[in-house]
Amino acid sequence: MLSIIVLIMIISIFFVYNIVKNRELSSFQKEATSITESDIKKEIKSSEKTNTNQVDNTIKWRIKIPKLKMDVQIREGTTQPILKVGVGHFENTSKWNGNVGLAGHNRGYKCDFFRDIHKLELDDIIIYLSGKKERKYRVTMNKVIKETNWKYLEDTEDNRITLITCESNKREYRRCIQAIEIK
């Protein structure tokens, strides 16, 4: 019973933190109400093509990991509808300078874009595209963290990218990959 209360308190604190940090309604939240079930089905079909290397290069917000032969679109937010069609961006992290935080599924869905990120090793390359800009990052960390450990998504002075996904058969843990910009 105490662990449930503690969990509820942690979730509440995180929720309040996000409200305070993001005082205005995010563009995703404004857009989310207009997303229909047919839109999601179209995106899932599109993402299935992406998984078979038929990439839609017209979408300019993407993550590429050459070692994993991964090239996936990024969308704002980390809700289930978003993660079913692409990699999600943690809204309280940067989109360019500082720490870019991304989430994705790794199993259980046809959209398990992060299924192999556990295979990333030090010095592997991650490419991040935002609009017409591109950054390359070198992996510096691949570890398992507690699901309540949000410190890896905090702002940073250097440019880095943080990828987070579930850890297989360990409900209270997450896989966390960090990579630093290559200068």
Wavefront OBJ file of the C-alpha trace (Angstrom):
o trace
v 0.000 0.000 0.000
v 2.823 2.386 0.897
v 4.565 1.702 -2.434
v 1.373 2.625 -4.314
v 1.134 5.906 -2.400
v 4.801 6.659 -3.111
v 4.289 5.863 -6.807
v 1.245 8.145 -6.972
v 3.233 10.915 -5.281
v 6.124 10.530 -7.749
v 3.760 10.620 -10.721
v 1.993 13.680 -9.262
v 5.281 15.504 -8.691
v 6.398 14.751 -12.253
v 3.020 15.911 -13.597
v 3.176 19.189 -11.649
v 6.797 19.685 -12.728
v 5.778 19.381 -16.391
v 2.883 21.808 -15.937
v 5.129 24.381 -14.295
v 7.914 23.941 -16.838
v 5.580 24.006 -19.831
v 3.092 26.677 -18.843
v 1.574 26.962 -22.268
v -0.352 24.188 -23.948
v 2.103 22.369 -26.201
v 1.552 22.210 -29.919
v 1.129 18.458 -29.604
v -1.715 18.818 -27.135
v -3.449 21.276 -29.452
v -2.903 18.931 -32.368
v -3.765 15.711 -30.502
v -7.465 16.435 -30.370
v -7.556 16.468 -34.163
v -5.809 13.086 -34.561
v -8.364 10.494 -35.649
v -8.186 6.708 -35.582
v -7.823 6.660 -39.377
v -4.844 9.073 -39.083
v -3.185 6.660 -36.656
v -3.857 3.670 -38.957
v -2.302 5.579 -41.891
v 0.739 6.434 -39.760
v 1.108 2.817 -38.617
v 1.028 1.628 -42.246
v 3.612 4.289 -43.059
v 5.780 3.238 -40.102
v 5.624 -0.409 -41.194
v 7.085 0.689 -44.528
v 9.791 2.572 -42.618
v 10.665 -0.623 -40.754
v 11.301 -2.320 -44.089
v 13.673 0.477 -45.170
v 11.126 2.303 -47.352
v 11.745 5.677 -45.749
v 9.668 8.786 -46.399
v 12.460 11.355 -46.681
v 9.997 14.253 -46.838
v 9.591 14.109 -43.055
v 12.388 16.263 -41.687
v 12.237 15.428 -37.962
v 13.977 12.062 -37.756
v 16.430 9.895 -35.903
v 18.823 7.593 -37.748
v 21.050 4.940 -36.245
v 23.199 3.446 -39.024
v 24.402 0.448 -36.960
v 20.775 -0.627 -36.446
v 19.633 0.341 -39.954
v 17.048 2.551 -38.262
v 15.527 5.692 -39.778
v 12.339 6.829 -38.029
v 10.208 9.923 -37.854
v 9.950 11.802 -34.556
v 6.694 13.250 -33.232
v 5.989 15.572 -30.326
v 4.922 13.779 -27.151
v 5.238 10.331 -25.634
v 1.625 9.143 -25.536
v 0.630 5.714 -26.864
v -0.828 7.091 -30.135
v 2.459 8.903 -30.814
v 4.682 5.943 -29.938
v 2.609 3.690 -32.191
v 3.621 5.713 -35.244
v 7.125 6.924 -34.493
v 9.640 7.898 -31.900
v 8.283 10.374 -29.348
v 9.954 13.553 -28.115
v 9.821 14.268 -24.382
v 8.137 17.670 -24.424
v 10.119 18.980 -21.470
v 13.449 18.465 -23.284
v 15.123 20.525 -25.967
v 14.497 20.008 -29.659
v 17.957 21.235 -30.694
v 20.431 22.741 -28.203
v 21.103 20.869 -24.990
v 19.577 17.491 -24.199
v 17.117 16.055 -26.746
v 15.055 13.314 -25.061
v 13.346 10.640 -27.173
v 11.225 7.585 -26.331
v 10.188 4.557 -28.332
v 8.773 1.056 -28.029
v 11.120 -1.916 -28.133
v 8.717 -4.866 -28.223
v 5.080 -5.851 -28.276
v 4.106 -3.576 -31.162
v 4.689 -3.436 -34.916
v 6.261 -0.049 -34.202
v 9.069 -1.301 -31.958
v 11.564 1.208 -33.343
v 13.868 0.952 -30.303
v 13.908 -2.878 -30.284
v 17.674 -3.039 -30.812
v 18.990 0.028 -28.974
v 20.291 -2.255 -26.239
v 22.875 -3.350 -28.847
v 24.369 0.147 -29.121
v 27.947 0.366 -27.901
v 30.277 3.196 -26.973
v 31.221 5.305 -30.013
v 28.282 4.142 -32.178
v 26.732 7.014 -34.154
v 23.226 8.505 -33.853
v 22.044 11.076 -36.399
v 19.347 13.577 -35.483
v 17.575 15.689 -38.114
v 15.398 18.678 -37.315
v 14.190 20.664 -40.295
v 17.203 21.327 -42.491
v 19.654 20.863 -39.614
v 21.511 17.672 -38.772
v 23.594 16.648 -35.773
v 25.700 13.564 -35.231
v 26.203 12.107 -31.790
v 28.571 9.459 -30.418
v 27.177 6.989 -27.839
v 28.754 7.483 -24.405
v 26.367 5.464 -22.223
v 24.069 2.454 -22.488
v 22.612 1.413 -19.155
v 19.527 0.306 -17.299
v 17.956 2.883 -14.971
v 14.969 2.985 -12.617
v 11.766 4.162 -14.307
v 11.603 6.978 -11.746
v 15.088 8.273 -12.603
v 14.505 11.406 -14.686
v 17.975 12.944 -14.249
v 19.078 11.782 -17.710
v 16.427 14.024 -19.279
v 17.559 17.175 -17.476
v 18.901 20.179 -19.377
v 22.591 20.054 -20.256
v 25.078 22.645 -21.422
v 26.500 20.308 -24.054
v 24.472 18.936 -26.945
v 23.402 15.366 -26.347
v 20.623 12.985 -27.222
v 18.955 10.628 -24.744
v 16.982 7.581 -25.883
v 14.705 5.811 -23.408
v 12.708 2.601 -23.756
v 11.351 -0.146 -21.523
v 13.636 -2.878 -20.289
v 12.423 -6.368 -21.225
v 10.718 -8.185 -18.354
v 11.724 -5.514 -15.821
v 8.681 -3.296 -15.422
v 10.309 -0.825 -13.017
v 13.390 -0.235 -15.219
v 14.197 1.573 -18.472
v 17.019 1.307 -21.007
v 18.795 4.654 -21.351
v 21.226 5.544 -24.124
v 23.076 8.862 -24.132
v 25.221 10.241 -26.891
v 27.234 13.473 -27.085
v 27.442 15.684 -30.192
v 30.441 15.074 -32.413
v 32.171 18.415 -33.008
l 1 2 3 4 5 6 7 8 9 10 11 12 13 14 15 16 17 18 19 20 21 22 23 24 25 26 27 28 29 30 31 32 33 34 35 36 37 38 39 40 41 42 43 44 45 46 47 48 49 50 51 52 53 54 55 56 57 58 59 60 61 62 63 64 65 66 67 68 69 70 71 72 73 74 75 76 77 78 79 80 81 82 83 84 85 86 87 88 89 90 91 92 93 94 95 96 97 98 99 100 101 102 103 104 105 106 107 108 109 110 111 112 113 114 115 116 117 118 119 120 121 122 123 124 125 126 127 128 129 130 131 132 133 134 135 136 137 138 139 140 141 142 143 144 145 146 147 148 149 150 151 152 153 154 155 156 157 158 159 160 161 162 163 164 165 166 167 168 169 170 171 172 173 174 175 176 177 178 179 180 181 182 183
